Amino acid sequence: MKKIAALFTASALLLGACGTTGLEGNNTEDSGGEGVENVQPDEMVVGLSVSTLNNPFFVSLEEGVVDTAESEGTEVSTVDAQDDTAKQLNDINDLIQQEVDILLINPVDSAAIEPAIESANSAGIPVITIDRSTEGGEVITLVASDNVEGGEMAAQYIIDLVGEGATTVQLEGVPGASATRERGEGFMNVAEEGLDVVDSQTANFNRSEGLTVMENMLQSNSDVEAVFAQNDEMALGALEAIEAAGLAEDIVVVGFDGNDDALEAIEAGRMDATIAQQPIEMGRIAMETAYDYFDGEDIEDYIAAPLELITND
């Protein structure tokens, strides 16, 4: 399998300075430095709130956090929001009551998570967001891929493979999630002039919903030439619908994340490409940043995780 396109390094994509408003309203506090209580790794308890563990991407993200923590003797308490904003708020409140030393949060919804961030701020518990930002409250940093750039990469790949003006549909993620907005923004930055986007609907980053939405799209758009799904789970669902309709040879499918099932589908020639994040690395970076924070190091308000375009060429 050939890996194409850029590897985005953290140093190349750091945005702004500490103490300012970062990406997607991701407000940052004074990150590190004097006045931070030094908590040793083998005495640290980390609260990890994940949007869903029903998605292989976030399972890998948790793995990156837990493996890094275990190597230093750090305890991690993981809670699964199951893509439910109310449950995530309750989960985080429970972690706050447990007086964890730091919270690592992968929000279900960037707006809805704000009260939980503010509760952590009031309790004096530092927060790092992962993959998705928050629209309010103060956090140390956001660890995430450049979703806008990834969306642009997807659109450009479709243009390169199918041609300008290709009839294209888009499957969107969870409404309100920063990743949904950013990937859609990046995709349309290029697609608005280079592709004919005839439909764009949410499938909530879910494979079964991706299947259903794609079936409906095919019924109303018989001439579709390409699909961009804002994550691989939706892309795989869309692929099932396309194959069931006997259109596998006619429609290009591009996903986002680089999960194992998508990589296998690309290797087998069933799926065309994915914008691959590295969730294990994302989790590792977040955990290492927590250690750096308690060591008193200055932390940038945005830390970029690498992206790459993977195709079956």
C-alpha positions as CSV (number, residue, x, y, z in Angstrom):
1,M,0.0,0.0,0.0
2,K,1.4,3.4,-1.0
3,K,1.1,6.2,1.5
4,I,0.7,9.6,-0.2
5,A,0.7,13.2,0.8
6,A,1.9,15.1,3.8
7,L,2.9,14.3,7.3
8,F,1.9,17.3,9.3
9,T,4.3,17.9,12.2
10,A,3.3,19.6,15.4
11,S,5.8,22.4,14.9
12,A,4.5,23.3,11.6
13,L,0.9,23.7,12.7
14,L,1.0,25.3,16.1
15,L,-1.5,28.1,16.3
16,G,-1.3,31.1,18.5
17,A,0.2,31.5,21.9
18,C,-0.8,30.3,25.4
19,G,-3.5,32.2,27.1
20,T,-5.4,33.2,23.9
21,T,-8.4,31.7,22.1
22,G,-7.2,28.8,20.0
23,L,-8.7,26.7,17.3
24,E,-12.6,26.6,17.2
25,G,-12.8,28.8,20.3
26,N,-10.6,26.4,22.2
27,N,-9.8,28.8,25.2
28,T,-6.5,28.1,26.8
29,E,-5.3,28.8,30.3
30,D,-1.8,29.6,31.3
31,S,-0.2,26.4,30.2
32,G,2.5,25.1,32.5
33,G,5.2,27.2,34.1
34,E,5.4,28.4,37.6
35,G,2.6,27.8,40.1
36,V,1.6,24.3,38.8
37,E,1.7,21.6,41.4
38,N,4.1,18.9,40.4
39,V,2.3,15.6,40.3
40,Q,4.6,12.6,39.7
41,P,3.5,10.2,37.0
42,D,3.3,7.2,39.4
43,E,1.0,9.3,41.7
44,M,-1.2,10.7,38.9
45,V,-4.8,9.7,38.3
46,V,-6.1,10.7,34.8
47,G,-9.7,10.9,33.9
48,L,-10.3,10.1,30.2
49,S,-13.7,10.8,28.6
50,V,-14.1,9.4,25.1
51,S,-17.0,10.2,22.9
52,T,-17.6,6.6,22.0
53,L,-15.7,3.3,22.3
54,N,-18.0,1.8,19.6
55,N,-15.7,3.3,17.0
56,P,-12.3,1.7,16.4
57,F,-10.6,5.1,16.0
58,F,-11.4,6.1,19.6
59,V,-10.5,2.6,20.9
60,S,-7.1,3.2,19.4
61,L,-7.0,6.7,20.9
62,E,-7.7,5.3,24.4
63,E,-5.0,2.7,23.7
64,G,-2.5,5.4,23.1
65,V,-3.3,7.2,26.3
66,V,-3.4,4.0,28.5
67,D,-0.2,2.5,27.1
68,T,1.7,5.7,27.7
69,A,0.3,6.0,31.1
70,E,1.0,2.4,32.1
71,S,4.6,2.7,31.1
72,E,4.9,5.5,33.7
73,G,2.8,3.9,36.4
74,T,-0.1,6.3,35.9
75,E,-3.7,5.3,36.6
76,V,-6.3,6.0,33.9
77,S,-10.0,6.0,34.6
78,T,-11.8,5.8,31.2
79,V,-15.5,6.6,30.7
80,D,-17.4,6.0,27.4
81,A,-20.0,8.7,26.5
82,Q,-21.6,6.5,23.9
83,D,-22.1,9.5,21.7
84,D,-24.5,11.0,24.3
85,T,-23.8,14.5,25.4
86,A,-25.8,14.2,28.6
87,K,-23.9,11.1,29.6
88,Q,-20.6,12.7,28.9
89,L,-21.4,15.6,31.2
90,N,-22.4,13.2,33.9
91,D,-19.3,11.1,33.4
92,I,-17.0,14.1,33.7
93,N,-18.9,15.3,36.8
94,D,-18.2,11.9,38.3
95,L,-14.5,12.1,37.4
96,I,-14.4,15.6,39.0
97,Q,-16.0,14.2,42.2
98,Q,-13.2,11.5,42.2
99,E,-10.7,14.4,42.2
100,V,-8.6,13.1,39.3
101,D,-5.5,15.1,38.7
102,I,-6.2,15.9,35.0
103,L,-8.9,15.4,32.5
104,L,-8.4,14.3,28.9
105,I,-11.6,14.9,27.0
106,N,-12.7,13.9,23.5
107,P,-16.0,15.8,23.3
108,V,-19.1,14.4,21.7
109,D,-20.2,18.0,20.9
110,S,-17.9,21.0,21.1
111,A,-20.6,23.3,22.3
112,A,-22.4,20.9,24.7
113,I,-19.1,20.1,26.5
114,E,-18.6,23.7,27.7
115,P,-20.3,23.2,31.1
116,A,-18.2,20.2,31.9
117,I,-15.0,22.1,31.1
118,E,-16.2,25.0,33.3
119,S,-16.9,22.6,36.1
120,A,-13.4,21.2,35.9
121,N,-12.0,24.8,35.8
122,S,-14.0,25.6,39.0
123,A,-12.6,22.5,40.7
124,G,-9.0,23.4,39.7
125,I,-8.6,20.3,37.5
126,P,-6.7,21.0,34.3
127,V,-8.1,19.8,31.0
128,I,-6.7,18.7,27.6
129,T,-9.1,18.2,24.7
130,I,-8.4,15.5,22.1
131,D,-9.5,15.4,18.4
132,R,-12.3,17.8,19.0
133,S,-12.3,21.2,20.6
134,T,-14.5,23.0,23.1
135,E,-16.3,26.3,22.4
136,G,-15.9,27.5,26.0
137,G,-14.1,26.9,29.2
138,E,-10.3,26.9,29.6
139,V,-8.1,24.0,28.5
140,I,-4.4,23.5,28.5
141,T,-4.3,22.6,24.8
142,L,-6.1,20.8,22.0
143,V,-4.4,17.7,20.5
144,A,-5.8,17.1,17.1
145,S,-5.2,16.6,13.4
146,D,-5.7,19.6,11.1
147,N,-9.2,18.6,10.0
148,V,-9.5,21.5,7.5
149,E,-6.4,20.4,5.7
150,G,-7.6,16.8,5.7
151,G,-10.9,17.8,4.1
152,E,-9.0,19.7,1.5
153,M,-6.8,16.7,0.8
154,A,-9.9,14.5,0.3
155,A,-11.5,16.9,-2.2
156,Q,-8.3,17.3,-4.1
157,Y,-7.8,13.5,-4.3
158,I,-11.3,13.1,-5.8
159,I,-10.5,15.8,-8.4
160,D,-7.2,14.2,-9.3
161,L,-8.8,10.7,-9.6
162,V,-12.2,11.5,-11.2
163,G,-11.7,14.9,-12.6
164,E,-13.0,18.4,-12.1
165,G,-16.8,18.7,-11.9
166,A,-17.3,15.2,-10.7
167,T,-20.8,14.6,-9.2
168,T,-20.1,14.1,-5.5
169,V,-21.9,13.6,-2.3
170,Q,-20.7,14.1,1.3
171,L,-21.6,12.2,4.5
172,E,-21.2,14.5,7.5
173,G,-20.4,13.6,11.1
174,V,-22.1,14.5,14.4
175,P,-23.7,17.9,14.1
176,G,-21.9,20.3,16.5
177,A,-18.7,18.4,16.6
178,S,-15.7,20.5,15.7
179,A,-14.4,17.7,13.5
180,T,-17.6,17.8,11.5
181,R,-17.4,21.5,10.9
182,E,-13.7,21.5,10.1
183,R,-13.6,18.5,7.7
184,G,-16.7,19.9,5.9
185,E,-15.1,23.3,5.7
186,G,-11.9,22.0,4.3
187,F,-13.7,19.7,1.8
188,M,-15.8,22.6,0.5
189,N,-12.9,24.9,0.3
190,V,-11.7,22.8,-2.7
191,A,-15.0,21.1,-3.8
192,E,-16.9,24.4,-4.1
193,E,-15.0,25.2,-7.3
194,G,-13.6,21.8,-8.3
195,L,-16.5,19.4,-7.8
196,D,-20.3,19.3,-8.3
197,V,-21.5,18.5,-4.7
198,V,-25.1,17.5,-5.2
199,D,-26.0,16.3,-1.7
200,S,-24.5,16.5,1.9
201,Q,-26.2,14.8,4.8
202,T,-25.3,13.8,8.3
203,A,-24.7,10.1,9.2
204,N,-23.4,10.9,12.7
205,F,-20.0,9.2,12.2
206,N,-21.9,5.9,12.3
207,R,-21.5,2.9,9.9
208,S,-25.1,1.8,9.8
209,E,-26.3,5.3,9.3
210,G,-23.8,5.7,6.5
211,L,-25.3,2.7,4.8
212,T,-28.9,4.1,5.1
213,V,-28.0,7.6,4.1
214,M,-26.0,6.4,1.1
215,E,-28.9,4.2,0.0
216,N,-31.2,7.2,0.0
217,M,-28.6,9.4,-1.8
218,L,-28.3,6.8,-4.6
219,Q,-32.0,6.7,-5.1
220,S,-32.1,10.5,-5.6
221,N,-28.8,10.9,-7.4
222,S,-28.2,8.1,-9.8
223,D,-25.2,9.7,-11.4
224,V,-23.0,10.0,-8.3
225,E,-19.3,9.5,-9.2
226,A,-17.6,10.1,-5.8
227,V,-18.4,10.0,-2.0
228,F,-16.5,11.8,0.7
229,A,-17.4,10.5,4.2
230,Q,-16.1,12.5,7.1
231,N,-15.0,9.3,8.9
232,D,-14.2,5.8,7.8
233,E,-17.1,4.2,9.6
234,M,-19.5,6.2,7.4
235,A,-17.4,5.5,4.4
236,L,-17.6,1.7,5.1
237,G,-21.4,2.0,5.4
238,A,-21.6,3.9,2.2
239,L,-19.4,1.3,0.5
240,E,-21.9,-1.5,1.6
241,A,-24.7,0.5,-0.1
242,I,-22.7,1.1,-3.2
243,E,-21.7,-2.5,-3.5
244,A,-25.3,-3.7,-2.9
245,A,-26.4,-1.4,-5.8
246,G,-23.8,-2.9,-8.1
247,L,-22.0,0.4,-8.4
248,A,-18.6,-0.4,-6.9
249,E,-16.8,0.1,-10.2
250,D,-18.5,3.5,-10.8
251,I,-18.2,5.4,-7.5
252,V,-15.0,6.5,-5.7
253,V,-15.2,6.4,-1.9
254,V,-12.9,8.4,0.3
255,G,-13.0,8.3,4.1
256,F,-11.2,9.9,7.0
257,D,-9.4,8.4,10.0
258,G,-7.5,5.4,8.7
259,N,-9.1,2.8,10.9
260,D,-8.2,-0.9,10.4
261,D,-11.4,-1.9,8.5
262,A,-10.9,1.0,6.1
263,L,-7.2,0.1,5.5
264,E,-8.2,-3.5,4.8
265,A,-10.9,-2.3,2.3
266,I,-8.3,-0.1,0.6
267,E,-5.8,-2.9,0.4
268,A,-8.5,-5.1,-1.1
269,G,-9.3,-2.5,-3.7
270,R,-12.9,-2.0,-2.5
271,M,-12.3,1.5,-1.1
272,D,-10.2,4.2,-2.8
273,A,-8.6,6.3,0.0
274,T,-8.7,7.6,3.5
275,I,-7.2,10.6,5.2
276,A,-5.5,8.7,7.9
277,Q,-5.1,10.1,11.4
278,Q,-3.0,8.3,13.9
279,P,-5.2,7.9,17.0
280,I,-2.6,6.0,19.0
281,E,-0.1,8.7,18.5
282,M,-2.8,11.3,19.3
283,G,-3.4,9.6,22.6
284,R,0.3,9.3,23.3
285,I,0.8,13.0,22.6
286,A,-2.0,14.0,24.9
287,M,-0.7,11.9,27.8
288,E,2.9,13.1,27.3
289,T,1.5,16.7,27.3
290,A,-0.1,16.0,30.7
291,Y,3.3,15.0,32.1
292,D,4.9,18.1,30.5
293,Y,2.2,20.3,32.1
294,F,2.9,19.0,35.6
295,D,6.6,19.4,35.0
296,G,6.0,23.1,34.6
297,E,6.8,23.2,30.8
298,D,5.1,25.7,28.6
299,I,2.4,24.1,26.4
300,E,1.2,25.5,23.0
301,D,-2.5,26.0,22.7
302,Y,-2.7,23.6,19.7
303,I,-0.6,20.5,19.1
304,A,-1.0,18.9,15.7
305,A,-1.1,15.2,15.2
306,P,0.1,13.8,11.8
307,L,-2.1,13.1,8.8
308,E,-1.5,11.2,5.5
309,L,-3.5,10.2,2.5
310,I,-3.6,6.5,2.0
311,T,-4.6,4.9,-1.3
312,N,-4.4,1.5,-2.9
313,D,-1.9,2.6,-5.6
